[in-house]
Amino acid sequence: MATRDNPRKKKNVFTKMANNVRKFREQLLMSKAELARAAGLSALTIDRVEKGEICRMATKRKIIKALGLNISEKERVFRI
């Protein structure tokens, strides 16, 4: 999908996703790199998730586990 102003530029059709990943990470005094290592993800992925970009369910699951939470507590981290 091109925009009217720039035919090469695509519109972002996805909305942002509110979450508390950064809050939980900072409460645990973890850096993005530490959380990424614990979750088996890249620091860039953690950064994107914290900024509210859409991610896969598997990514959410890994982050929740790496934060030391149970999957049943997912609503505390992600507003699903």
Secondary structure, 3 states (H helix, E strand, C coil): CECCCCCCCECCCCCCCCECHHHHHHHCCCCHHHHHHHHCCCHHHHHHHHCCCCCCHHHHHHHHHHCCCCHHHHHHHECC
